[in-house]
């Protein structure tokens, strides 16, 4: 995998920001339409208490409705080896191919232990998850469509290729940022600039917040402050 990597200091700075703040900062760079790059509400944060998750995507696809056509041990081992190709911290992004989805859970206590040992910090899936209390105790982030009881016949059918989860395509090596609000993709090309951009936009927003609480509040000045905020997205003064 030949993808730019972000130094640990930048990853830690991104971990201090919530997803709406990172989303706002990404908009400053005008790299993609504002209605793209984030997952829809079909993928929910199951472990909001764990805060922000940041990591590089490892991709896979699963089925659970029917048994695997052949012994799945070899593909599972190859899948584990594939995880090691992606830099840490790692986030498993798994597409559930069953229709309807979430018939059987790939994610539970056992898989969370295994994947944490493999340098993974969490998962994002349009399937279901279980053993939430035990997984949360490990500090392993869960983003999923639902909670379900059984693993049914769950098995991996493909890994390392692009997946579609939450309405967007995710490629292996993409930078994932998620918290209680949801999940988004951070363009790696600008990841190191996002903390400063977020600070800049935050300063402009605080001026508005402070003004709305002041005795001088009036619509004419508010109009100018909102214009200043819009201009900040264009000037990129950071």
Beta strands, then each sheet from edge to edge (+ up, - down):
strand 1: 44-45
strand 2: 53-63
strand 3: 90-96
strand 4: 120-125
strand 5: 128-129
strand 6: 141-144
strand 7: 146-147
strand 8: 155-159
strand 9: 163-165
strand 10: 168-170
strand 11: 175-179
strand 12: 182-186
sheet 1: 1+ 6- 4- 3- 2- 8+
sheet 2: 1+ 6- 4- 3- 2- 11+ 12-
sheet 3: 5+ 7+
sheet 4: 9+ 10-
end
